[in-house]
């Protein structure tokens, strides 16, 4: 039996604390005392920075901490702009219920993206065609789309392969609900479950399709290498697994990202 990495054996709470979004928020909090001290000394020197200046100082300190702690470069821009955006939102006199509604909508749409680092990526018909062409013909398969979003790929493949079992798993409530309703209204045999694919056993599937994000690929490979049975296939759209070169790389007809394939 292969040992799991520290990331896989850590508790959900530990993974949340290590997620970049949570760390970015903590860096803003850590920068706040430094901002207060700087603003105090500037005011004592006769150079009060004003609210906008204080927000820039806050963002600058947060950027410095972010760089020191080694988060991805795009977080620098987010950390810098966040205090200014917060200041502008406060001065815009927008009703608090608007922010509450926006927060709740984004929550059910993206759910735990801050932990999984897998935002919503729609794959598109070119990718669906490439996968359908690659899968063995005239044999019943059990296929799962991990992070199935609004269900387009699962519904399409279920229509093409009525002899097969096609399942989508999605963690975010709103996309899961939409995909489930789409299947029911279309009378599709596609099945959608709400949950985290980390709790699945990949040994139950002939093919696993993933359109995730670069941050998730190493953990996906470790799980696939541990669980997928001989003869099964792992397909990743656009994002490459760096630990193992793909057996096949397919550029979908027309244009678009590459489909990477690993045989077990």
Wavefront OBJ file of the C-alpha trace (Angstrom):
o trace
v 0.000 0.000 0.000
v 1.340 3.434 -0.899
v 1.627 6.061 1.771
v -0.496 9.112 1.422
v 1.141 12.514 1.344
v 0.761 14.959 4.194
v -1.851 16.853 2.217
v -4.085 13.777 1.927
v -3.771 12.712 5.575
v -4.360 16.158 7.033
v -7.747 16.965 8.473
v -10.299 19.147 6.617
v -9.649 21.921 9.148
v -5.928 21.875 8.423
v -6.553 21.973 4.670
v -8.837 24.978 5.114
v -6.224 26.881 7.100
v -3.641 26.113 4.414
v -5.856 27.283 1.546
v -4.530 30.409 -0.223
v -7.773 32.382 0.207
v -7.745 31.926 3.977
v -4.045 32.753 4.143
v -4.623 35.911 2.080
v -7.280 37.059 4.551
v -4.949 36.346 7.480
v -2.216 38.381 5.788
v -4.614 41.338 5.551
v -5.304 41.013 9.265
v -1.584 40.785 10.007
v -0.946 43.918 7.939
v -3.516 46.001 9.813
v -1.398 46.767 12.949
v 1.507 47.754 10.686
v -0.833 50.099 8.805
v -2.055 51.691 12.052
v 1.506 52.309 13.226
v 2.536 53.797 9.870
v -0.530 56.040 9.644
v 0.071 57.206 13.242
v 3.670 58.259 12.551
v 2.748 59.906 9.260
v 0.034 61.919 10.995
v 2.475 62.907 13.759
v 4.874 64.107 11.063
v 2.204 66.332 9.513
v 1.581 64.038 6.525
v -1.758 62.317 7.218
v -2.345 59.866 4.334
v -6.158 60.037 4.243
v -8.412 57.040 3.757
v -7.185 56.189 0.256
v -3.571 56.480 1.325
v -4.177 54.295 4.352
v -5.842 51.694 2.114
v -2.801 51.690 -0.182
v -0.477 51.298 2.807
v -2.611 48.407 4.055
v -2.492 46.766 0.634
v 1.250 47.304 0.391
v 1.929 45.615 3.716
v -0.397 42.730 2.792
v 1.482 42.339 -0.514
v 4.823 42.245 1.289
v 3.591 39.521 3.656
v 2.061 37.601 0.757
v 5.337 37.674 -1.163
v 7.280 36.659 1.938
v 4.966 33.696 2.547
v 5.240 32.577 -1.079
v 1.663 32.683 -2.377
v 1.128 32.687 -6.144
v 1.959 36.034 -7.823
v -1.675 36.878 -8.691
v -2.464 37.177 -4.995
v -0.254 40.287 -4.861
v -2.706 42.233 -7.006
v -5.672 40.948 -5.011
v -4.057 41.922 -1.707
v -3.191 45.387 -3.006
v -6.632 46.179 -4.418
v -8.736 44.589 -1.663
v -8.534 47.474 0.898
v -9.280 50.054 -1.803
v -12.239 48.011 -3.078
v -13.543 47.680 0.461
v -13.255 51.443 0.946
v -15.056 52.170 -2.325
v -17.838 49.714 -1.517
v -18.340 51.377 1.864
v -18.547 54.851 0.318
v -20.933 53.786 -2.452
v -23.902 53.625 -0.054
v -25.031 50.265 -1.424
v -27.636 48.536 0.731
v -26.087 45.777 2.885
v -28.673 43.276 1.603
v -27.089 43.561 -1.844
v -23.769 42.323 -0.483
v -25.526 39.599 1.490
v -27.369 38.426 -1.622
v -24.194 38.492 -3.718
v -22.332 36.571 -1.038
v -25.013 33.882 -0.775
v -25.201 33.491 -4.551
v -21.427 33.120 -4.875
v -21.416 30.758 -1.907
v -23.834 28.271 -3.480
v -22.137 28.683 -6.870
v -18.522 28.204 -5.805
v -18.955 26.669 -2.336
v -15.503 25.467 -1.203
v -13.452 26.776 -4.128
v -11.323 28.636 -1.553
v -10.252 25.206 -0.224
v -10.199 23.062 -3.358
v -8.794 25.825 -5.630
v -10.994 24.457 -8.406
v -13.248 27.182 -9.844
v -16.018 26.539 -12.348
v -14.540 25.689 -15.755
v -16.988 24.697 -18.535
v -15.267 22.244 -20.894
v -17.305 22.699 -24.096
v -18.394 20.491 -26.978
v -14.934 20.101 -28.536
v -13.722 18.380 -25.383
v -16.862 16.214 -25.231
v -16.325 15.098 -28.841
v -12.683 14.219 -28.130
v -13.572 12.141 -25.068
v -16.432 10.344 -26.837
v -14.129 9.476 -29.745
v -11.453 8.136 -27.412
v -13.588 5.860 -25.224
v -13.998 2.203 -26.319
v -17.017 1.669 -28.551
v -19.845 -0.862 -28.181
v -19.038 -1.782 -24.594
v -20.832 -0.612 -21.442
v -18.661 1.739 -19.403
v -18.914 3.441 -16.060
v -17.698 7.019 -16.504
v -17.532 9.835 -13.972
v -16.923 13.554 -14.401
v -15.349 14.917 -11.209
v -16.382 18.531 -10.733
v -19.228 18.227 -13.245
v -20.422 21.838 -12.965
v -23.684 22.408 -14.824
v -23.586 18.882 -16.235
v -22.991 19.513 -19.930
v -20.387 16.780 -20.472
v -22.304 14.155 -18.468
v -25.581 14.829 -20.264
v -23.884 14.777 -23.663
v -22.028 11.508 -23.051
v -25.100 9.837 -21.548
v -27.035 10.668 -24.731
v -24.250 9.285 -26.945
v -23.679 6.148 -24.872
v -27.068 4.920 -23.585
v -25.543 1.531 -22.749
v -23.124 3.142 -20.299
v -23.459 4.606 -16.802
v -22.406 8.252 -16.770
v -22.171 10.093 -13.446
v -21.221 13.622 -12.450
v -20.106 14.639 -8.990
v -20.162 18.281 -7.919
v -19.445 19.868 -4.556
v -21.116 23.259 -5.074
v -24.890 23.183 -4.381
v -26.128 25.440 -7.198
v -24.355 23.738 -10.138
v -25.347 20.333 -8.752
v -28.993 21.413 -8.498
v -28.986 22.867 -12.019
v -27.427 19.735 -13.514
v -29.861 17.464 -11.683
v -32.834 19.490 -12.938
v -31.432 19.440 -16.485
v -31.190 15.651 -16.390
v -34.710 15.282 -15.055
v -36.243 17.692 -17.579
v -34.409 16.021 -20.451
v -35.350 12.527 -19.318
v -31.650 11.659 -19.291
v -30.178 8.564 -17.659
v -27.264 10.694 -16.489
v -26.872 10.759 -12.733
v -25.570 13.630 -10.609
v -24.434 13.386 -7.008
v -23.366 16.151 -4.682
v -20.125 15.538 -2.863
v -16.335 15.621 -2.877
v -14.642 13.303 -5.372
v -11.926 12.623 -2.791
v -14.477 10.374 -1.052
v -15.026 8.259 -4.176
v -13.255 5.011 -4.971
v -11.888 5.378 -8.506
v -11.723 1.584 -8.753
v -15.467 1.672 -9.489
v -15.010 3.512 -12.803
v -13.692 2.654 -16.257
v -12.981 6.300 -17.060
v -12.504 9.408 -14.931
v -12.796 12.808 -16.631
v -11.432 15.910 -14.901
v -11.393 19.600 -15.754
v -10.050 20.985 -12.505
v -7.111 23.385 -12.013
v -3.315 23.159 -11.784
v -3.516 23.244 -7.981
v -5.533 20.004 -7.882
v -3.580 17.843 -10.311
v -0.956 16.343 -7.991
v -3.574 15.144 -5.504
v -5.688 13.803 -8.372
v -2.759 11.773 -9.697
v -1.953 10.287 -6.289
v -5.558 9.187 -5.890
v -5.777 7.794 -9.427
v -2.461 5.912 -9.130
v -3.605 4.379 -5.860
v -7.150 3.394 -6.839
v -7.722 3.043 -10.587
v -7.835 -0.521 -11.845
v -5.926 -1.947 -14.837
v -7.584 -1.032 -18.112
v -9.128 2.178 -16.738
v -8.367 5.598 -18.173
v -7.885 9.042 -16.620
v -8.631 12.067 -18.800
v -7.696 15.640 -17.911
v -8.770 18.556 -20.054
v -6.232 21.402 -20.317
v -4.337 20.745 -17.070
v -1.309 18.467 -17.124
v -0.156 16.128 -14.367
v 3.522 16.885 -13.825
v 4.304 13.650 -11.946
v 3.559 11.404 -14.941
v 3.752 12.136 -18.651
v 0.448 11.429 -20.437
v 0.154 8.384 -22.665
v -1.802 10.381 -25.236
v -2.252 14.109 -25.872
v -5.177 15.104 -28.092
v -5.902 18.561 -29.476
v -9.673 18.748 -30.027
v -10.927 19.493 -33.521
v -10.969 23.211 -34.191
v -9.226 24.891 -31.305
v -9.053 24.684 -27.559
v -6.961 23.159 -24.790
v -5.353 19.731 -24.996
v -6.966 16.563 -23.658
v -4.430 14.478 -21.729
v -4.920 10.727 -21.286
v -3.346 8.223 -18.897
v -3.944 4.461 -19.239
v -3.706 2.151 -16.230
l 1 2 3 4 5 6 7 8 9 10 11 12 13 14 15 16 17 18 19 20 21 22 23 24 25 26 27 28 29 30 31 32 33 34 35 36 37 38 39 40 41 42 43 44 45 46 47 48 49 50 51 52 53 54 55 56 57 58 59 60 61 62 63 64 65 66 67 68 69 70 71 72 73 74 75 76 77 78 79 80 81 82 83 84 85 86 87 88 89 90 91 92 93 94 95 96 97 98 99 100 101 102 103 104 105 106 107 108 109 110 111 112 113 114 115 116 117 118 119 120 121 122 123 124 125 126 127 128 129 130 131 132 133 134 135 136 137 138 139 140 141 142 143 144 145 146 147 148 149 150 151 152 153 154 155 156 157 158 159 160 161 162 163 164 165 166 167 168 169 170 171 172 173 174 175 176 177 178 179 180 181 182 183 184 185 186 187 188 189 190 191 192 193 194 195 196 197 198 199 200 201 202 203 204 205 206 207 208 209 210 211 212 213 214 215 216 217 218 219 220 221 222 223 224 225 226 227 228 229 230 231 232 233 234 235 236 237 238 239 240 241 242 243 244 245 246 247 248 249 250 251 252 253 254 255 256 257 258 259 260 261 262 263 264
